[in-house]
Amino acid sequence: MKTRSGFGPIFAVSLLLAAGAAFGQTAPSNPAFEVATVKPSPPLDMAKLREQVQAGRMPRFGPHIDAAQAEYIYMTLKDLIANAYNVKAYQITGPAWLATERFDIVAKMPDGASKDDAPKMLQALLEERFKLAAHHDLQEQPVLALVVGKDGPKLKESPATTEPVDENAPLKPGERQLDTPNGPVRLMRNADGSNTINMGAKGIITQRMDIQAQTMSLESSSVTMAGFADMLTRILQMGGGGGRQVVDMTDLKGNYQVAVEISLADIIAMARAQGMNLPAAPAGGGGADASPASAASDPSGGSTVFASVKKLGLKLEPRKAKVEELVIDHVEKTPTEN
């Protein structure tokens, strides 16, 4: 596997997009971790990332929980709060730096606890170490409605449906499992350099990088519109940022084949705007459709995100919708010492 210009930044972003789907799960009680360390995440080491991938190892971004230990690696404070309170990052209202300050948390699970207890344990940890205080509210917020275009959808319905991931099935070499409110998600690094994200009932999406064309493609032979909307939200949020939530309003109920192509310039610009320490896109990257981060979350900006959706006979349309919010009343930027 050859090291190519642009591989590090776009691969790192693709892993974070996949891990982003995993934030949040339910918990029945109010337990606490036995002991936990909280440290600011070090900057991404692109050379180390390449070495890990070349050796067939997947970098450990996001939450990883078993009966003995809970890890939350390279996660923004906003995404940690989302995981703890069972909400999505775009539902959190608080200081802008919540989406840029990243932490690594390693915690010991108490005897008899299950991974379903981890969110409440994380909530207690955030309240103790970051002095977090929050309340729920219901507010009308701007969203992007995923709707059918005026000429109708240009989608091919998939004859197959997807099933929830069996969390007890053995992991394949190079595969990771992450936890979501709708069940486990599995991320696989494929031999050709692509990543496959198995979202269970919502569908399976493959991310593929074309460094020469400076693009990332998302392809699926079977995905629901809800699953497609979730992935678009993660792209526009890019690590917990301020992009709008994409809400499925297509009324399309089946599983579909989809393919979208997004410029590397758009992806890196959005990630940099949300505080990720990535180099700028190579000069001339992304082609004529490349646009700044502000355009990438604005339907009038002409970004490759919106252009790709339009090619499917769909449209991202600004609307307002009632959205449940978690309002941050108080939080400290620096946690208390370990």
C-alpha positions in Angstrom: 0.0 0.0 0.0 1.6 3.2 -1.1 1.6 6.5 0.9 -0.1 9.1 -1.2 -0.6 12.9 -0.8 -3.8 13.7 1.0 -4.3 10.2 2.4 -3.8 11.1 6.0 -6.3 14.0 6.3 -9.1 12.5 4.3 -8.8 9.1 6.0 -8.8 10.6 9.5 -12.0 12.5 8.6 -13.7 9.4 7.2 -13.0 7.5 10.5 -14.5 10.4 12.5 -17.5 10.4 10.3 -18.0 6.7 10.9 -17.4 7.0 14.7 -19.8 9.9 14.8 -22.7 7.6 14.1 -21.9 5.9 17.4 -22.6 8.6 19.9 -25.4 8.0 22.4 -27.1 4.9 24.0 -29.6 4.2 26.7 -28.9 3.3 30.3 -31.3 2.2 33.1 -29.6 3.4 36.3 -27.2 5.8 37.8 -23.9 4.0 38.3 -20.3 5.4 38.2 -17.0 4.3 36.9 -14.6 2.9 39.5 -11.8 5.0 38.3 -11.2 7.2 35.2 -8.5 9.3 33.5 -9.3 12.3 31.4 -6.7 13.8 29.2 -6.7 16.3 26.2 -6.3 14.4 23.0 -2.9 14.8 21.3 -2.9 16.1 17.7 -3.5 13.5 15.0 -0.2 11.9 13.9 -0.8 11.3 10.2 2.4 9.2 9.8 1.3 6.9 12.7 -2.2 6.6 11.2 -0.7 5.5 7.9 1.5 2.9 9.7 -1.5 1.5 11.6 -3.5 1.1 8.4 -0.7 -0.4 6.5 -0.3 -2.9 9.3 -4.0 -3.8 9.1 -4.9 -2.1 12.4 -7.8 0.4 12.7 -7.1 3.5 14.8 -9.3 3.6 17.9 -11.4 6.7 17.5 -14.8 7.1 19.3 -16.3 5.0 22.1 -15.2 1.4 22.8 -16.9 -0.3 25.7 -16.8 -3.8 27.1 -17.5 -5.4 30.5 -14.1 -4.3 31.9 -13.3 -0.9 30.4 -14.8 2.1 28.6 -12.7 4.2 26.3 -13.7 7.4 24.5 -10.8 8.4 22.2 -10.3 11.7 20.3 -13.9 12.8 21.0 -15.0 16.4 21.3 -16.6 17.4 24.6 -19.8 18.0 22.6 -19.8 14.4 21.4 -19.0 13.1 24.9 -22.0 15.0 26.2 -24.2 13.6 23.4 -23.1 10.1 24.3 -23.7 10.6 28.0 -27.2 12.2 27.6 -28.5 10.1 24.7 -28.8 13.0 22.3 -27.2 13.9 19.0 -24.4 16.6 18.9 -26.6 19.0 16.9 -29.2 18.9 19.7 -26.7 20.5 22.2 -26.8 24.2 22.8 -23.7 25.6 24.5 -20.3 27.3 24.0 -18.7 26.9 20.6 -15.6 25.4 22.0 -17.5 22.2 23.0 -17.1 21.2 19.3 -13.3 21.8 19.2 -11.9 20.6 22.6 -11.1 16.9 22.3 -10.4 14.4 25.1 -9.3 10.8 25.7 -11.1 9.1 28.5 -10.2 5.6 29.9 -12.4 4.3 32.7 -12.7 1.1 34.6 -16.2 -0.5 34.6 -17.4 -1.7 38.0 -18.1 -5.5 38.5 -21.5 -6.6 37.2 -21.9 -3.5 35.0 -22.8 -3.8 31.3 -22.1 -1.4 28.4 -25.7 -0.2 28.7 -24.7 1.4 32.0 -21.8 3.4 30.4 -23.7 6.5 29.3 -24.9 7.2 32.9 -21.4 6.6 34.2 -20.1 9.0 31.6 -22.7 11.6 32.6 -21.6 11.3 36.2 -18.0 11.7 35.2 -18.7 14.8 33.1 -20.7 16.4 35.9 -17.9 15.7 38.4 -14.8 16.5 36.3 -16.2 19.3 34.0 -18.8 20.6 36.5 -21.4 20.0 33.8 -25.0 21.1 34.4 -27.7 20.9 31.7 -31.4 20.7 31.1 -33.7 19.5 28.3 -35.8 21.9 26.2 -37.9 21.8 23.0 -37.2 24.5 20.5 -37.9 25.3 16.8 -34.6 25.2 15.0 -33.4 25.5 11.4 -32.9 22.1 9.7 -32.2 20.8 6.3 -35.1 18.7 5.0 -34.2 15.9 2.7 -37.0 16.0 0.2 -37.8 14.7 -3.3 -36.9 17.1 -6.1 -39.4 18.5 -8.5 -38.7 15.9 -11.2 -39.0 13.0 -8.8 -36.3 10.7 -7.3 -33.6 9.1 -9.4 -33.1 6.2 -7.1 -33.0 2.5 -7.7 -34.8 0.6 -5.0 -32.8 -2.3 -3.5 -34.3 -5.7 -3.5 -32.5 -6.5 -0.3 -33.1 -5.2 3.2 -30.6 -4.9 5.9 -30.7 -6.5 9.4 -29.5 -5.3 12.7 -25.8 -6.1 13.4 -25.3 -9.2 15.6 -23.1 -7.8 18.3 -22.1 -11.4 19.4 -20.8 -12.3 15.9 -17.0 -12.5 15.9 -15.2 -9.4 14.4 -13.4 -9.9 11.1 -9.7 -8.9 10.8 -9.5 -5.1 10.6 -13.1 -4.6 11.8 -14.3 -2.5 14.8 -17.6 -2.3 16.6 -19.2 0.9 17.9 -22.3 1.4 19.9 -25.4 3.4 18.8 -28.9 4.0 20.2 -30.2 1.7 17.5 -27.7 -1.1 18.1 -24.1 -1.7 17.2 -22.4 -0.3 14.1 -19.4 -2.1 12.5 -16.6 -0.3 10.7 -14.4 -2.3 8.3 -11.2 -1.1 6.6 -11.2 -2.9 3.2 -8.2 -4.2 1.3 -8.7 -1.6 -1.5 -8.5 1.3 1.1 -12.2 1.9 1.4 -14.2 1.8 4.6 -17.5 0.0 5.0 -19.9 1.2 7.7 -22.6 -1.3 8.6 -25.4 0.7 10.3 -27.6 -2.4 10.7 -31.3 -1.8 9.8 -30.4 1.7 8.4 -28.2 0.3 5.8 -24.5 -0.2 4.7 -22.4 2.6 3.3 -19.0 2.4 1.8 -16.6 5.4 1.8 -14.0 5.5 -0.9 -11.2 8.0 -1.4 -10.0 9.0 -4.9 -6.8 11.0 -4.1 -6.1 11.7 -7.8 -9.6 13.3 -8.3 -9.5 14.8 -4.8 -12.9 13.4 -3.9 -14.6 11.1 -1.4 -17.5 8.9 -2.5 -20.3 7.4 -0.4 -22.0 4.4 -2.0 -24.6 2.0 -0.8 -26.5 -0.9 -2.4 -29.1 -0.8 0.4 -29.7 2.2 2.7 -32.8 3.8 4.1 -33.4 7.5 3.6 -33.1 7.9 7.4 -29.7 6.3 7.3 -28.7 8.5 4.3 -29.9 11.6 6.2 -27.8 10.6 9.2 -24.7 10.3 7.1 -25.4 13.7 5.5 -25.8 15.2 8.9 -22.4 13.8 10.0 -20.8 15.3 6.9 -22.2 18.7 7.5 -21.6 18.5 11.3 -18.0 17.3 10.7 -17.0 16.3 14.2 -19.7 18.0 16.1 -19.8 21.4 14.4 -22.5 23.9 13.7 -23.9 22.5 10.4 -27.7 21.8 10.3 -29.4 18.5 11.0 -30.6 16.7 7.9 -34.1 15.3 8.5 -35.6 12.7 6.2 -38.9 14.1 4.8 -38.9 12.2 1.5 -41.7 9.7 2.5 -39.6 7.0 0.7 -39.9 3.9 2.8 -37.7 1.4 1.1 -34.0 0.6 0.9 -32.2 2.3 -2.0 -28.9 2.3 -4.0 -27.2 5.7 -3.6 -23.9 7.2 -4.6 -22.6 10.7 -3.8 -19.3 12.3 -4.5 -17.9 15.1 -2.3 -14.8 17.2 -3.0 -11.8 16.8 -0.7 -11.7 20.6 -0.5 -15.2 20.7 1.0 -14.4 18.0 3.5 -11.2 19.4 4.7 -12.6 23.0 4.9 -15.5 21.8 7.0 -13.2 19.8 9.3 -10.8 22.7 9.7 -13.7 25.1 10.5 -14.6 22.8 13.3 -11.2 22.8 14.9 -9.6 19.6 13.4 -5.8 20.1 13.0 -5.6 19.2 9.3 -3.6 20.7 6.4 -5.5 22.6 3.8 -6.6 20.7 0.6 -3.9 20.5 -2.0 -3.8 23.4 -4.5 -6.5 22.9 -7.1 -8.0 20.0 -5.2 -11.7 19.4 -5.5 -12.1 20.8 -9.0 -14.4 23.7 -9.9 -17.1 22.6 -7.5 -14.9 23.1 -4.4 -16.2 25.6 -2.0 -15.4 27.1 1.4 -16.7 25.6 4.7 -19.5 28.3 4.9 -20.9 27.2 1.6 -20.8 23.5 2.5 -23.6 24.0 5.0 -25.6 26.5 3.0 -27.9 25.3 0.2 -27.2 28.4 -1.8 -23.4 27.9 -1.5 -23.2 25.4 -4.3 -21.1 22.9 -2.5 -20.5 19.4 -3.8 -22.6 18.0 -0.9 -25.8 19.6 -2.2 -24.9 19.0 -5.9 -24.5 15.3 -5.2 -27.8 15.0 -3.4 -29.5 16.9 -6.4 -28.2 14.2 -8.8 -30.2 11.6 -6.9 -33.4 13.6 -7.6 -33.4 14.8 -4.0 -33.0 18.2 -2.4 -31.8 19.6 0.8 -34.3 22.4 1.7 -34.0 24.8 4.6 -36.9 24.5 7.0 -37.7 24.7 10.7 -38.7 21.9 12.9 -39.2 21.2 16.6 -36.0 19.8 17.9 -35.3 18.5 21.4 -32.3 20.4 22.8 -29.9 19.8 25.7 -29.1 23.2 26.9 -25.7 23.5 28.7 -26.2 25.7 31.8 -22.6 25.4 33.0 -19.4 23.6 31.9 -15.7 24.1 32.5 -13.2 23.9 29.8 -10.5 22.2 31.9 -11.4 19.1 33.8 -10.3 18.6 37.4 -7.1 16.6 37.8 -7.0 12.8 37.5 
